[in-house]
Amino acid sequence: MQKIILSAVLLLGVAGYAAAEKADSFKPTQIDYDKLDVDDVKQVYTATGNVVLTRGTLLMKADKAVVTYSPDGYQVATLTGGGKKVTFRQKRDGEGDQWMEGEADRIEYDERAELVKMFSRAKIRRLEGTKPSDEVEGEFISYDSRKEFFSVRNTNTGADKPGGGRGTMVIQPKRTEPAPAPATPAAEK
């Protein structure tokens, strides 16, 4: 039993996401779950019940995670929420306290392409510390972390469809408001 759990923990490594901190790729993955099923023949690992995947600064939470392997050893993870949102959070490379976080009904992660696909009621936001910097919402969001490129589509299949849903993007101002001028003292009598 310990061998199976250790094998699953080692094999369920979910690689970095969303302009991820590069060091995360070299960190071990920890998976917490209520139940685990491992099919070593088919290379399918299914964790259910309060699933938490942690690798360095990457944190993903779901009700269920299914990880499969390509013949050359790359992982594809599909996370679902069972009626609740699937979430992720990860520190970004760069100066300061920069983070990416998001949520959707389903998230698919392709390790080889470093591509995250978020399906149905998807939302992704950049944070500086705890302050949101930009936010995007749509039925489908694809994020290429290598190129830092977003695509938002109006259906949860990832295709654009006339009359499909609409998305929203909120872009925070990059400049700050000028400080108020100091009050001038009243003239003495």
C-alpha positions as CSV (number, residue, x, y, z in Angstrom):
1,M,0.0,0.0,0.0
2,Q,2.8,2.5,0.9
3,K,4.5,1.6,-2.4
4,I,1.3,2.5,-4.4
5,I,0.8,5.8,-2.5
6,L,4.4,6.8,-2.9
7,S,4.3,5.8,-6.6
8,A,1.1,7.9,-7.1
9,V,2.7,10.9,-5.2
10,L,5.7,10.7,-7.4
11,L,3.8,10.2,-10.6
12,L,1.1,12.7,-10.1
13,G,3.5,15.6,-10.4
14,V,1.6,18.5,-12.0
15,A,4.1,20.8,-13.6
16,G,4.2,24.6,-13.3
17,Y,1.3,26.8,-14.4
18,A,0.7,30.3,-15.6
19,A,4.1,32.0,-16.0
20,A,5.0,29.8,-13.2
21,E,7.9,30.2,-10.9
22,K,10.5,28.2,-12.7
23,A,11.7,26.5,-9.5
24,D,8.3,24.7,-9.2
25,S,9.2,22.3,-12.0
26,F,11.9,20.8,-9.8
27,K,9.8,20.4,-6.6
28,P,8.2,17.2,-5.5
29,T,4.4,17.0,-5.8
30,Q,2.2,16.2,-2.8
31,I,-1.3,15.0,-3.3
32,D,-3.8,14.9,-0.5
33,Y,-7.1,13.0,-1.1
34,D,-9.8,11.0,0.6
35,K,-9.6,8.1,-1.9
36,L,-7.0,7.0,-4.6
37,D,-7.3,4.5,-7.4
38,V,-4.2,3.6,-9.4
39,D,-4.2,1.6,-12.7
40,D,-0.5,1.0,-13.3
41,V,-1.2,-0.9,-16.6
42,K,-3.2,2.0,-18.2
43,Q,-1.1,4.7,-16.3
44,V,-4.3,6.3,-14.9
45,Y,-4.3,7.8,-11.4
46,T,-7.6,8.9,-9.9
47,A,-7.8,10.9,-6.7
48,T,-11.2,11.8,-5.2
49,G,-12.5,13.7,-2.3
50,N,-11.0,17.0,-1.2
51,V,-8.1,16.7,-3.6
52,V,-5.2,19.1,-3.0
53,L,-2.2,19.0,-5.4
54,T,0.8,21.0,-4.2
55,R,4.1,21.4,-6.1
56,G,6.3,24.3,-4.9
57,T,4.1,27.4,-5.1
58,L,1.4,25.6,-7.2
59,L,-1.8,24.8,-5.3
60,M,-4.7,23.1,-7.1
61,K,-7.9,22.1,-5.3
62,A,-10.7,19.9,-6.8
63,D,-13.2,17.2,-5.8
64,K,-11.5,14.8,-8.4
65,A,-8.2,14.7,-10.3
66,V,-7.5,12.2,-13.1
67,V,-3.9,12.1,-14.2
68,T,-2.8,10.1,-17.3
69,Y,0.6,9.7,-18.9
70,S,1.6,10.0,-22.6
71,P,3.9,7.2,-23.8
72,D,6.9,9.6,-23.4
73,G,6.1,10.3,-19.8
74,Y,4.2,13.7,-19.9
75,Q,1.2,14.2,-17.7
76,V,-2.2,15.4,-18.5
77,A,-4.4,16.2,-15.5
78,T,-8.1,16.7,-15.6
79,L,-9.6,18.3,-12.4
80,T,-13.3,18.5,-11.7
81,G,-15.3,19.9,-8.8
82,G,-18.4,17.8,-8.5
83,G,-20.6,20.9,-8.6
84,K,-18.0,23.2,-6.9
85,K,-15.3,25.2,-8.6
86,V,-11.8,23.8,-9.3
87,T,-9.2,26.3,-8.2
88,F,-5.5,27.0,-8.6
89,R,-3.0,29.5,-7.3
90,Q,0.7,29.8,-8.2
91,K,3.5,32.3,-7.8
92,R,4.8,33.9,-11.0
93,D,8.4,34.6,-11.9
94,G,9.4,38.2,-11.7
95,E,9.9,41.0,-9.2
96,G,7.6,41.4,-6.3
97,D,4.8,39.2,-4.9
98,Q,3.1,38.2,-8.2
99,W,0.5,35.4,-8.4
100,M,-1.9,33.8,-10.8
101,E,-5.1,32.3,-9.6
102,G,-8.2,31.0,-11.3
103,E,-11.3,28.8,-11.1
104,A,-13.6,26.9,-13.4
105,D,-15.9,23.9,-13.4
106,R,-13.2,21.9,-15.0
107,I,-9.4,22.5,-15.6
108,E,-7.2,20.5,-17.9
109,Y,-3.4,20.8,-17.7
110,D,-1.1,19.6,-20.4
111,E,2.5,19.3,-18.9
112,R,4.2,19.1,-22.3
113,A,2.6,22.2,-23.8
114,E,2.4,24.0,-20.4
115,L,-1.1,24.8,-21.4
116,V,-4.0,25.2,-19.1
117,K,-7.6,25.0,-20.3
118,M,-10.4,26.1,-18.1
119,F,-13.9,25.1,-19.0
120,S,-17.3,26.5,-18.0
121,R,-17.6,29.7,-15.9
122,A,-13.9,30.2,-16.1
123,K,-12.0,33.1,-14.4
124,I,-8.3,33.9,-14.1
125,R,-6.7,36.8,-12.3
126,R,-3.2,38.2,-11.9
127,L,-2.4,39.4,-8.4
128,E,0.2,41.6,-6.9
129,G,0.3,40.4,-3.3
130,T,-3.4,40.2,-2.5
131,K,-4.4,43.1,-4.8
132,P,-6.0,42.0,-8.2
133,S,-4.2,43.5,-11.2
134,D,-6.2,42.1,-14.1
135,E,-9.1,39.6,-14.4
136,V,-10.7,37.7,-17.3
137,E,-13.9,35.8,-17.3
138,G,-15.5,33.6,-20.0
139,E,-16.9,30.2,-20.8
140,F,-13.5,28.9,-21.9
141,I,-10.0,30.2,-21.2
142,S,-6.8,28.8,-22.6
143,Y,-3.6,30.0,-21.1
144,D,-0.2,29.3,-22.6
145,S,2.3,29.8,-19.7
146,R,5.3,29.8,-22.0
147,K,4.1,32.7,-24.1
148,E,1.9,34.2,-21.4
149,F,-1.0,34.3,-23.9
150,F,-4.7,34.1,-23.1
151,S,-7.5,33.0,-25.4
152,V,-11.1,33.4,-24.3
153,R,-14.0,31.8,-26.2
154,N,-17.7,32.1,-25.8
155,T,-18.6,28.4,-25.5
156,N,-17.3,25.8,-23.0
157,T,-16.0,23.7,-25.8
158,G,-13.3,26.3,-26.7
159,A,-14.9,27.2,-30.0
160,D,-16.5,30.6,-30.9
161,K,-20.2,30.3,-31.8
162,P,-22.4,33.2,-33.0
163,G,-24.8,34.0,-30.2
164,G,-22.7,32.2,-27.6
165,G,-21.8,33.7,-24.3
166,R,-19.9,36.9,-23.6
167,G,-16.7,37.4,-21.6
168,T,-15.5,40.2,-19.4
169,M,-12.1,41.6,-18.8
170,V,-11.2,44.1,-16.1
171,I,-7.8,45.9,-16.5
172,Q,-6.6,47.8,-13.5
173,P,-4.8,51.2,-14.1
174,K,-1.0,50.8,-14.2
175,R,-0.4,54.3,-12.9
176,T,-1.4,55.6,-9.5
177,E,-3.4,58.7,-8.5
178,P,-1.3,61.8,-7.7
179,A,-1.0,62.6,-4.0
180,P,-3.2,65.5,-2.9
181,A,-1.4,68.8,-2.7
182,P,-0.5,69.8,0.9
183,A,-2.9,72.3,2.4
184,T,-1.6,75.8,2.6
185,P,-1.6,77.4,6.0
186,A,-4.0,80.2,6.6
187,A,-2.5,83.7,6.6
188,E,-1.8,85.1,10.0
189,K,-3.6,88.3,11.1
